């Protein structure tokens, strides 16, 4: 382990609606997790209400699925800017959009139910106040199994930060095995080809926390669904450790090295999804998809045949990038200000089938409809906007065997700049980026101190790093003789928000 530590956007869909909004932004210490949220006191095993929260680039989009006073299921949409970890926004109603099998229908706005006020206390906890109600605690809903054996066979990307917040190391970690005592084995490496350092960890189900000892390492951190934060001690120094889960492994592969016995199998991103062909700027339908381990939960926000807004819920097993389940209907639960009420199942609309090609692309088949392409809905800045590259990045450059931290602070033209480094998109469709820092030797040649080529996938980077002093034309990928793997992670976004979870229990 010693070697490891030595060196205004077009906002959004209504789940239902596409609205154009521009928001100001004030920096915050963390970013709330996207996915399914619940009112903590209402989790009683009975059908109730809930929230799908999606935060991107300082903007929060929330769909609330609950009920009307006549007992019918409905949904509301709130869009607001996150300022000092707080949001206040109107809960909009809609009517007249698509129902299953209806063909093209555009909805319209139908007023609002009042303001919702939210204060996030961590990446997975907060306080919410709905219209006509007292403020209550809410939390990211965890429906995956949390025993130690469920946490085995995961791939994590971790950043070790020193006391000044600088990246000392970027690591991969593989929770490869578990045993009967509830311990798991955590393997650290600097890249997929690195020799691993192994340590044994004890896992506490009550606090989702790990304590790890071995090979000169001590680590304590907390895990919540797909992110973690904590500390790691090695070589007489203590580092802050933040990270994100890259993938669950699929057993059966003979791939050598760090990922031995496994094949990379990334899950779809949790958050707001939309049918690709239905993104037309008008109120429509949408989905909130949440995958945790081997279970997928999806809320569909759409309409009934009379034009009323409604929702359907599907829960099904997730395996090999596919899932299916009945789209359940509900009735009789809480409306805003109603007080305690339990809903009940009211049948189902038929089966939904899902298959994913990537973490952000897939296909859905709703009842009475053919296959439809779906995509993760992006309402923050993204490729090819160079603003999507701003922030603080940590890279492990295997070619030159070093960890590098880049702070990109401004945009000039189509280039993000900072500390003498220039970064820009060379292929906007594939989100390919080149970052370079060099010194001119002559008019015909430049000696590059940094020359990174990578794909930016929502703040995670995989690509190649050139050997210092070599050059490859911008439009070309470096050969294996001149470059090895490059792994990167954006630690802080362009607003100063930590992208890795800060969890409070």
C-alpha positions as CSV (number, residue, x, y, z in Angstrom):
1,X,0.0,0.0,0.0
2,X,3.0,2.3,0.5
3,X,3.3,2.8,-3.3
4,X,-0.3,3.8,-3.4
5,X,0.1,6.8,-1.2
6,X,3.5,8.0,-2.0
7,X,3.2,10.1,-4.9
8,X,-29.8,28.4,-18.3
9,X,-30.0,25.0,-19.3
10,X,-33.0,23.4,-20.9
11,X,-34.5,22.0,-17.7
12,X,-36.6,19.4,-17.6
13,X,-39.0,16.9,-18.0
14,X,-42.0,16.6,-16.0
15,X,-41.5,13.1,-15.7
16,X,-44.0,14.5,-17.1
17,X,-43.0,17.8,-18.5
18,X,-40.3,19.6,-20.3
19,X,-39.9,23.1,-19.0
20,X,-37.2,25.8,-19.8
21,X,-35.8,27.3,-16.7
22,X,-32.6,29.1,-15.7
23,X,-31.3,28.9,-12.2
24,X,-28.8,30.8,-10.1
25,X,-26.6,28.6,-7.9
26,X,-24.9,28.9,-4.5
27,X,-22.2,26.4,-3.6
28,X,-23.0,23.5,-1.2
29,X,-20.9,20.9,0.5
30,X,-22.4,17.8,-1.1
31,X,-24.8,16.7,-3.8
32,X,-28.0,14.8,-2.8
33,X,-28.3,11.3,-4.3
34,X,-30.6,10.8,-7.2
35,X,-33.2,8.1,-6.8
36,X,-36.2,7.1,-4.7
37,X,-36.8,9.0,-1.5
38,X,-39.4,8.5,1.3
39,X,-40.7,10.3,4.4
40,X,-38.9,8.3,7.1
41,X,-42.0,8.1,9.4
42,X,-44.2,6.7,6.6
43,X,-42.2,3.6,5.9
44,X,-44.5,1.0,7.3
45,X,-44.7,-1.7,4.7
46,X,-48.0,-0.4,3.3
47,X,-48.6,1.4,0.0
48,X,-48.0,5.1,0.4
49,X,-46.4,8.1,-1.2
50,X,-42.9,8.8,-2.2
51,X,-40.5,11.0,-4.2
52,X,-38.2,10.6,-7.1
53,X,-35.4,13.2,-6.6
54,X,-32.8,14.0,-9.3
55,X,-30.1,16.6,-8.7
56,X,-27.9,17.6,-11.6
57,X,-25.6,20.7,-11.9
58,X,-27.3,22.5,-9.0
59,X,-30.9,21.9,-10.1
60,X,-33.3,19.6,-8.4
61,X,-36.2,17.9,-10.2
62,X,-38.6,16.0,-7.9
63,X,-41.7,13.9,-8.8
64,X,-44.0,13.3,-5.9
65,X,-46.3,10.3,-6.3
66,X,-49.3,10.5,-4.0
67,X,-53.1,10.7,-4.2
68,X,-56.0,13.1,-4.7
69,X,-58.8,13.6,-2.2
70,X,-61.0,11.2,-4.1
71,X,-58.4,8.5,-3.6
72,X,-57.1,8.4,-7.2
73,X,-53.3,8.1,-7.7
74,X,-51.6,11.2,-9.1
75,X,-48.2,12.9,-9.4
76,X,-46.7,16.4,-9.0
77,X,-43.5,17.9,-10.3
78,X,-41.2,20.4,-8.6
79,X,-38.2,22.0,-10.2
80,X,-35.9,24.3,-8.2
81,X,-32.3,25.5,-7.7
82,X,-30.3,24.1,-4.8
83,X,-29.1,27.0,-2.6
84,X,-27.1,26.2,0.5
85,X,-28.6,22.7,0.4
86,X,-32.1,24.0,0.3
87,X,-34.9,24.1,-2.3
88,X,-38.3,25.7,-2.5
89,X,-40.5,25.2,-5.6
90,X,-44.1,24.9,-6.6
91,X,-45.7,21.4,-7.0
92,X,-47.1,21.6,-10.5
93,X,-50.1,19.5,-11.7
94,X,-50.6,18.2,-15.3
95,X,-53.4,16.6,-17.4
96,X,-54.1,15.2,-20.8
97,X,-50.9,13.3,-21.6
98,X,-50.2,9.8,-22.8
99,X,-51.7,6.6,-21.3
100,X,-50.4,3.1,-22.2
101,X,-51.1,2.4,-25.8
102,X,-52.7,5.8,-26.5
103,X,-50.3,7.0,-29.1
104,X,-49.1,10.6,-29.2
105,X,-50.8,13.0,-26.7
106,X,-49.4,16.2,-25.2
107,X,-50.3,17.2,-21.7
108,X,-50.9,20.7,-20.3
109,X,-50.1,22.3,-17.0
110,X,-53.1,22.3,-14.6
111,X,-52.1,24.6,-11.8
112,X,-50.1,23.8,-8.6
113,X,-50.7,22.4,-5.1
114,X,-48.5,24.9,-3.4
115,X,-44.9,25.1,-2.4
116,X,-42.6,22.3,-1.2
117,X,-39.6,23.2,1.0
118,X,-36.6,20.9,1.3
119,X,-33.5,21.1,3.3
120,X,-30.9,18.4,2.6
121,X,-28.8,17.5,5.7
122,X,-26.6,15.0,3.8
123,X,-26.4,13.2,0.5
124,X,-29.1,10.8,1.7
125,X,-31.1,12.6,4.3
126,X,-33.2,15.8,4.6
127,X,-36.3,17.6,5.8
128,X,-39.3,18.1,3.6
129,X,-42.4,20.2,4.1
130,X,-45.4,19.7,1.8
131,X,-48.3,22.1,1.5
132,X,-50.6,22.1,4.6
133,X,-48.2,19.8,6.5
134,X,-45.5,20.1,9.2
135,X,-41.8,19.6,8.2
136,X,-40.8,15.9,8.5
137,X,-37.6,13.9,8.0
138,X,-37.0,12.2,4.6
139,X,-34.3,9.8,3.4
140,X,-33.0,8.1,0.3
141,X,-34.9,4.8,0.2
142,X,-32.7,1.8,0.5
143,X,-34.3,-1.4,-0.8
144,X,-31.3,-3.5,-1.7
145,X,-30.0,-6.1,0.7
146,X,-27.3,-4.7,2.9
147,X,-25.7,-7.8,4.4
148,X,-22.0,-8.3,3.8
149,X,-22.5,-11.0,1.2
150,X,-24.6,-8.4,-0.8
151,X,-21.7,-6.0,-0.7
152,X,-19.2,-8.4,-2.2
153,X,-18.3,-8.4,-5.9
154,X,-18.4,-4.6,-6.3
155,X,-16.0,-2.3,-8.1
156,X,-15.3,1.1,-6.5
157,X,-13.4,4.1,-7.6
158,X,-11.8,5.9,-4.6
159,X,-10.0,9.2,-4.2
160,X,-7.6,9.8,-1.2
161,X,-7.4,13.5,-0.3
162,X,-4.8,15.1,1.9
163,X,-5.5,17.8,4.6
164,X,-5.6,20.5,1.9
165,X,-8.1,18.6,-0.2
166,X,-5.5,17.6,-2.8
167,X,-5.7,14.2,-4.4
168,X,-2.9,12.0,-3.1
169,X,-4.1,8.9,-4.9
170,X,-6.8,7.5,-7.0
171,X,-7.6,3.9,-6.4
172,X,-9.8,1.1,-7.6
173,X,-11.2,-1.2,-4.9
174,X,-12.7,-4.6,-5.4
175,X,-14.9,-6.1,-2.6
176,X,-14.1,-9.6,-3.9
177,X,-15.3,-12.1,-1.4
178,X,-17.1,-12.5,1.9
179,X,-17.0,-15.1,4.6
180,X,-19.3,-16.6,7.2
181,X,-18.3,-14.1,9.9
182,X,-19.7,-11.2,7.9
183,X,-16.2,-9.9,6.9
184,X,-15.3,-8.9,3.3
185,X,-12.0,-8.7,1.6
186,X,-11.2,-5.3,0.1
187,X,-8.5,-5.2,-2.6
188,X,-6.9,-1.9,-3.4
189,X,-5.1,-1.2,-6.7
190,X,-4.0,1.9,-8.7
191,X,-5.3,0.5,-12.0
192,X,-6.8,-2.7,-13.4
193,X,-3.2,-4.0,-14.1
194,X,-1.7,-3.1,-10.7
195,X,-0.7,-5.5,-8.0
196,X,-3.3,-5.4,-5.3
197,X,-3.0,-4.7,-1.6
198,X,-5.5,-6.7,0.4
199,X,-7.1,-5.8,3.7
200,X,-9.9,-7.4,5.7
201,X,-13.0,-5.4,6.7
202,X,-15.7,-5.8,9.2
203,X,-19.1,-4.5,8.2
204,X,-21.8,-3.1,10.5
205,X,-25.3,-3.5,9.2
206,X,-26.7,-1.0,11.8
207,X,-24.6,1.9,10.4
208,X,-23.6,0.7,6.9
209,X,-20.0,1.2,8.0
210,X,-16.7,-0.6,7.4
211,X,-13.6,-1.0,9.5
212,X,-10.6,-2.3,7.7
213,X,-7.2,-3.5,8.9
214,X,-4.2,-5.2,7.2
215,X,-1.1,-4.6,5.1
216,X,-0.3,-1.4,6.9
217,X,-3.7,0.0,6.2
218,X,-6.5,1.2,8.5
219,X,-9.7,2.5,7.0
220,X,-13.1,3.5,8.3
221,X,-15.9,4.5,5.9
222,X,-19.6,4.4,5.4
223,X,-21.4,3.1,2.4
224,X,-24.8,4.2,1.1
225,X,-26.1,2.5,-2.0
226,X,-23.5,3.6,-4.6
227,X,-21.2,6.0,-2.7
228,X,-18.9,6.1,0.3
229,X,-16.9,8.4,2.4
230,X,-14.5,8.0,5.3
231,X,-10.8,8.0,6.2
232,X,-7.8,5.8,5.3
233,X,-4.5,5.7,7.2
234,X,-1.3,4.4,5.5
235,X,2.4,5.3,5.7
236,X,1.9,7.4,8.8
237,X,-0.6,9.7,7.1
238,X,-4.4,10.0,7.3
239,X,-6.4,10.7,4.1
240,X,-10.0,11.5,3.6
241,X,-11.5,8.9,1.3
242,X,-14.4,9.4,-1.0
243,X,-15.7,7.2,-3.8
244,X,-18.4,5.8,-6.0
245,X,-19.4,2.3,-7.0
246,X,-18.6,1.8,-10.6
247,X,-20.3,-1.6,-11.2
248,X,-21.5,-4.9,-9.8
249,X,-19.5,-7.8,-11.1
250,X,-20.9,-10.7,-13.1
251,X,-19.3,-14.0,-12.2
252,X,-17.9,-16.4,-14.8
253,X,-15.2,-14.4,-16.7
254,X,-11.5,-15.5,-17.0
255,X,-10.2,-12.0,-17.4
256,X,-6.8,-11.8,-15.7
257,X,-5.6,-9.1,-13.3
258,X,-7.6,-7.0,-10.8
259,X,-10.9,-8.0,-12.2
260,X,-10.1,-11.7,-12.3
261,X,-13.2,-14.0,-12.4
262,X,-15.5,-11.2,-13.3
263,X,-17.0,-9.3,-16.2
264,X,-17.7,-5.6,-15.9
265,X,-21.5,-5.1,-15.7
266,X,-22.5,-1.5,-15.0
267,X,-26.1,-0.9,-13.8
268,X,-28.3,1.9,-15.3
269,X,-28.0,5.2,-13.5
270,X,-30.7,6.0,-10.9
271,X,-32.7,9.1,-11.7
272,X,-35.0,10.5,-14.4
273,X,-35.5,8.6,-17.7
274,X,-37.5,9.5,-20.7
275,X,-38.6,7.9,-24.0
276,X,-36.1,9.3,-26.5
277,X,-38.7,10.0,-29.2
278,X,-41.0,11.8,-26.9
279,X,-38.6,14.6,-25.9
280,X,-40.3,17.5,-27.7
281,X,-40.5,20.3,-25.2
282,X,-44.2,19.6,-24.3
283,X,-45.6,18.0,-21.1
284,X,-45.5,14.2,-21.4
285,X,-44.7,11.1,-19.5
286,X,-41.5,9.9,-17.9
287,X,-39.9,7.4,-15.6
288,X,-37.9,7.3,-12.4
289,X,-35.6,4.3,-12.4
290,X,-33.6,3.1,-9.4
291,X,-31.4,0.0,-9.4
292,X,-29.9,-1.4,-6.2
293,X,-28.0,-4.7,-6.5
294,X,-30.4,-7.2,-8.0
295,X,-33.6,-5.2,-7.8
296,X,-35.1,-2.5,-10.1
297,X,-37.8,-0.1,-9.0
298,X,-39.5,2.1,-11.6
299,X,-42.2,4.7,-11.2
300,X,-44.0,5.7,-14.4
301,X,-45.6,9.1,-14.4
302,X,-48.3,9.2,-17.0
303,X,-52.1,9.7,-17.4
304,X,-55.3,7.7,-17.5
305,X,-57.7,7.5,-20.3
306,X,-59.7,10.4,-18.9
307,X,-56.6,12.7,-18.9
308,X,-55.9,12.7,-15.2
309,X,-52.3,12.4,-14.1
310,X,-51.5,9.1,-12.4
311,X,-48.5,6.9,-11.6
312,X,-47.7,3.2,-11.9
313,X,-45.0,1.3,-10.0
314,X,-43.0,-1.7,-11.2
315,X,-40.6,-3.7,-9.1
316,X,-38.7,-6.6,-10.6
317,X,-35.5,-8.6,-10.5
318,X,-32.5,-7.0,-12.2
319,X,-30.1,-9.3,-13.9
320,X,-27.8,-9.2,-17.0
321,X,-28.9,-5.6,-17.7
322,X,-32.6,-6.6,-17.9
323,X,-35.7,-6.4,-15.8
324,X,-39.5,-6.9,-16.0
325,X,-42.5,-6.6,-13.7
326,X,-46.2,-5.8,-13.5
327,X,-47.1,-2.1,-13.6
328,X,-49.1,-1.8,-10.4
329,X,-51.9,0.7,-9.8
330,X,-52.8,2.2,-6.4
331,X,-55.5,4.2,-4.7
332,X,-56.6,5.6,-1.3
333,X,-53.3,7.0,0.1
334,X,-52.2,10.4,1.4
335,X,-52.9,13.7,-0.3
336,X,-51.2,16.9,0.8
337,X,-52.4,17.7,4.3
338,X,-54.6,14.7,4.7
339,X,-52.8,13.1,7.6
340,X,-52.0,9.4,7.9
341,X,-53.7,7.2,5.2
342,X,-52.6,3.9,3.7
343,X,-53.0,3.2,0.1
344,X,-53.9,-0.2,-1.5
345,X,-53.2,-2.0,-4.7
346,X,-55.9,-1.5,-7.4
347,X,-54.7,-4.0,-10.0
348,X,-52.1,-3.6,-12.7
349,X,-51.8,-2.3,-16.2
350,X,-49.8,-5.2,-17.6
351,X,-46.1,-6.0,-17.8
352,X,-43.2,-3.7,-18.6
353,X,-40.0,-5.0,-20.0
354,X,-36.6,-3.2,-19.8
355,X,-33.2,-3.9,-21.3
356,X,-30.2,-1.6,-21.0
357,X,-27.3,-1.1,-23.5
358,X,-25.3,1.3,-21.2
359,X,-25.9,3.0,-17.9
360,X,-27.7,5.8,-19.8
361,X,-29.4,4.1,-22.7
362,X,-31.9,1.3,-23.0
363,X,-35.2,0.0,-24.4
364,X,-38.7,-0.2,-22.7
365,X,-41.8,-2.0,-23.8
366,X,-45.0,-0.7,-22.1
367,X,-48.3,-2.6,-22.2
368,X,-50.0,-2.2,-25.6
369,X,-46.9,-0.6,-27.2
370,X,-43.9,-1.7,-29.2
371,X,-40.2,-1.4,-28.0
372,X,-39.2,2.2,-27.4
373,X,-35.6,3.7,-26.9
374,X,-35.2,5.3,-23.5
375,X,-32.4,7.5,-22.1
376,X,-31.2,9.0,-18.9
377,X,-32.5,12.5,-19.0
378,X,-29.9,15.2,-18.6
379,X,-30.8,18.7,-17.6
380,X,-27.4,19.9,-16.3
381,X,-24.6,20.9,-18.5
382,X,-23.2,18.1,-20.6
383,X,-21.1,17.4,-23.7
384,X,-20.3,19.2,-25.9
385,X,-20.6,22.2,-23.5
386,X,-17.1,22.7,-22.0
387,X,-18.8,23.9,-18.8
388,X,-19.3,20.1,-18.1
389,X,-15.6,19.7,-17.7
390,X,-15.1,22.4,-15.0
391,X,-14.3,21.4,-11.5
392,X,-11.6,19.4,-9.7
393,X,-10.5,16.1,-11.2
394,X,-8.2,13.4,-9.9
395,X,-6.5,11.1,-12.5
396,X,-4.3,8.1,-12.1
397,X,-2.0,8.0,-15.1
398,X,-0.6,4.5,-15.4
399,X,1.7,5.4,-18.3
400,X,3.7,7.8,-16.2
401,X,2.8,6.2,-12.8
402,X,1.4,9.2,-11.1
403,X,-1.7,10.7,-9.6
404,X,-2.6,14.1,-11.0
405,X,-5.1,16.6,-9.9
406,X,-6.5,19.1,-12.4
407,X,-8.6,22.2,-11.5
408,X,-10.4,23.5,-14.5
409,X,-11.8,26.9,-13.5
410,X,-12.9,28.8,-16.7
411,X,-14.2,28.4,-20.2
412,X,-12.7,30.2,-23.2
413,X,-14.5,29.4,-26.4
414,X,-14.9,25.6,-26.6
415,X,-12.1,25.0,-24.1
416,X,-12.0,24.5,-20.3
417,X,-8.8,25.9,-18.7
418,X,-7.0,25.8,-15.4
419,X,-3.4,25.6,-14.2
420,X,-2.0,25.7,-17.7
421,X,-4.1,22.7,-18.8
422,X,-6.5,22.9,-21.7
423,X,-9.4,20.5,-22.1
424,X,-11.9,20.2,-24.9
425,X,-14.3,17.7,-26.5
426,X,-12.7,16.1,-29.6
427,X,-15.8,13.9,-30.3
428,X,-19.0,15.3,-28.9
429,X,-21.1,12.2,-29.7
430,X,-18.8,9.8,-27.9
431,X,-18.0,12.5,-25.2
432,X,-14.2,12.0,-26.0
433,X,-12.0,14.6,-24.3
434,X,-8.4,15.7,-24.7
435,X,-6.6,17.5,-21.9
436,X,-3.1,18.8,-22.6
437,X,-0.4,20.8,-20.9
438,X,2.8,21.5,-22.8
439,X,5.8,23.6,-23.5
440,X,6.8,24.6,-27.0
441,X,10.1,23.3,-28.3
442,X,9.7,24.7,-31.8
443,X,7.0,25.8,-34.0
444,X,6.6,22.3,-35.3
445,X,6.7,20.4,-32.1
446,X,5.3,20.6,-28.5
447,X,6.6,18.6,-25.6
448,X,3.5,17.6,-23.6
449,X,3.7,17.2,-19.8
450,X,0.1,16.0,-19.7
451,X,-1.7,14.5,-22.7
452,X,-4.9,12.7,-21.6
453,X,-7.6,11.2,-23.9
454,X,-10.7,10.0,-22.2
455,X,-14.5,9.6,-22.2
456,X,-16.3,11.8,-19.7
457,X,-19.3,9.8,-18.4
458,X,-20.9,12.1,-15.9
459,X,-17.7,12.9,-14.0
460,X,-16.1,9.4,-14.4
461,X,-13.2,9.2,-16.9
462,X,-11.6,6.2,-18.6
463,X,-9.1,6.5,-21.4
464,X,-5.4,6.7,-22.2
465,X,-2.5,8.8,-21.0
466,X,0.5,9.5,-23.3
467,X,4.1,9.1,-22.2
468,X,5.5,12.5,-21.3
469,X,7.2,14.2,-24.2
470,X,5.4,12.3,-27.0
471,X,2.7,13.7,-29.3
472,X,-0.2,12.2,-31.1
473,X,-2.6,14.2,-33.4
474,X,-5.7,15.5,-31.6
475,X,-8.1,13.3,-33.6
476,X,-6.1,10.1,-33.1
477,X,-6.0,7.7,-30.2
478,X,-2.6,6.8,-28.8
479,X,-1.2,3.4,-29.5
480,X,-0.6,0.9,-26.7
481,X,3.2,1.4,-27.1
482,X,2.9,5.1,-26.2
483,X,0.0,4.9,-23.7
484,X,-1.5,2.9,-20.9
485,X,-4.8,3.2,-19.0
486,X,-6.0,6.5,-17.5
487,X,-8.7,6.5,-14.8
488,X,-10.3,9.7,-13.6
489,X,-12.9,11.0,-11.2
490,X,-14.3,14.5,-10.7
491,X,-14.1,15.2,-7.0
492,X,-15.7,18.7,-6.9
493,X,-18.1,20.0,-9.6
494,X,-18.0,23.5,-11.2
495,X,-20.1,24.9,-8.3
496,X,-17.7,23.7,-5.6
497,X,-20.0,20.7,-4.7
498,X,-18.4,17.5,-3.6
499,X,-19.7,14.9,-6.1
500,X,-18.9,12.0,-3.7
501,X,-21.5,11.4,-1.0
502,X,-21.2,13.1,2.4
503,X,-23.3,10.8,4.5
504,X,-24.6,11.7,8.0
505,X,-26.3,9.1,10.2
